[in-house]
Amino acid sequence: ADGAQFSCLWMGDLGCNLPFSLSRCPLGIPGIQERTLVAVKPDGVQRRLVGDVIKRFERRGFKLVGMKLLQVWEGYNVVRTSRAMVGDTDSAEAKPGTIRGDFSIHVSRNVVHASDSVETAQREISLWFHSNELVEWDCCDYSNTYQL
């Protein structure tokens, strides 16, 4: 039912029991529920950087709504912001402080993929996730993050 609280069991049967709402809460900010796909590439997994990538998106205030070593992040302007966080594809051009600027070794070993547009994100997400694999949950800090 809309607005009802449920316990989620995501990422297998870990029993995280996080409360979430099946209905999306309209917060009045256009694009707040924009989604993007981020993939830690094999070189990033081999170098054990998955947690560092996730941490940067969490610290930025985005909400993780799907994960299979690919992550679906949701938030205001998440596509453009994630591209800025990831940095230039060429590691030699990637600025320090970006994921690629800090961790990339070579253009062929640039750690992550991030969707380059809302349309591409929607297509990429649908390639890897069924809609029932994306978790709808109310993020307790959204009102503070977006000053609602």
SVG drawing of the C-alpha trace seen along z (x, -y; Angstrom):
<svg xmlns="http://www.w3.org/2000/svg" viewBox="-2 -25 51 40">
<polyline fill="none" stroke="black" stroke-width="0.4" points="0.0,0.0 1.2,-3.6 3.1,-5.1 3.2,-1.8 6.5,-0.8 8.1,2.5 11.4,4.2 13.7,4.7 16.0,7.7 18.3,6.5 21.7,7.7 20.6,11.3 19.2,12.3 21.4,10.1 18.5,9.0 19.3,5.3 15.7,4.5 15.9,0.9 12.4,-0.8 11.4,-2.1 8.2,-3.3 6.9,-1.8 5.7,-5.2 8.1,-8.0 7.7,-11.0 7.3,-14.1 9.7,-16.6 8.9,-19.4 12.4,-19.6 12.5,-18.7 15.1,-16.0 15.6,-14.9 14.8,-11.3 17.0,-11.3 19.0,-8.0 22.4,-7.1 24.3,-3.9 27.9,-3.7 30.0,-0.6 33.3,0.1 35.4,1.6 37.4,4.8 40.6,2.8 38.9,0.9 37.5,4.2 41.0,5.8 42.5,2.8 39.8,3.0 38.4,-0.5 34.6,0.4 34.2,-0.9 36.0,-4.1 33.7,-4.7 30.6,-4.0 31.8,-6.3 32.3,-9.2 28.7,-8.9 27.3,-8.5 29.2,-11.5 27.8,-13.5 24.3,-12.8 23.2,-10.4 20.9,-7.5 22.0,-4.0 18.9,-2.3 20.4,0.7 23.7,2.6 25.2,5.6 28.8,4.4 27.0,1.9 25.3,-0.8 22.2,-2.9 22.4,-6.2 19.5,-8.6 19.4,-12.3 19.1,-15.8 21.3,-16.3 23.0,-13.0 24.1,-12.3 26.0,-15.6 27.4,-15.5 28.5,-11.9 30.4,-12.7 32.2,-15.5 33.0,-13.3 34.3,-10.5 36.5,-12.9 37.9,-12.8 38.1,-9.4 41.8,-9.9 43.6,-9.5 46.3,-12.0 43.5,-14.7 41.5,-13.7 41.7,-16.3 43.0,-15.4 40.0,-14.8 38.0,-13.0 37.7,-9.2 39.8,-8.8 42.2,-11.6 42.9,-9.8 42.8,-6.2 43.1,-5.8 46.4,-4.5 45.7,-4.6 42.8,-5.4 42.2,-1.6 42.3,-1.3 40.1,-4.2 38.3,-2.5 34.7,-3.4 31.9,-4.0 29.2,-6.6 26.3,-7.3 26.7,-10.4 23.1,-11.5 19.7,-10.9 18.6,-9.0 21.7,-6.8 21.3,-6.2 17.7,-5.0 18.8,-2.6 21.9,-1.3 19.9,-0.8 17.2,1.2 19.9,3.4 21.2,4.5 18.3,4.1 14.6,5.2 12.4,2.5 11.8,4.8 15.5,4.8 15.7,1.1 14.8,0.2 12.4,-2.7 13.2,-4.1 12.9,-7.3 16.3,-8.9 16.2,-10.6 18.6,-13.3 17.0,-14.5 15.1,-17.3 18.5,-18.6 20.4,-17.9 17.9,-19.7 16.8,-22.2 13.1,-21.3"/>
</svg>
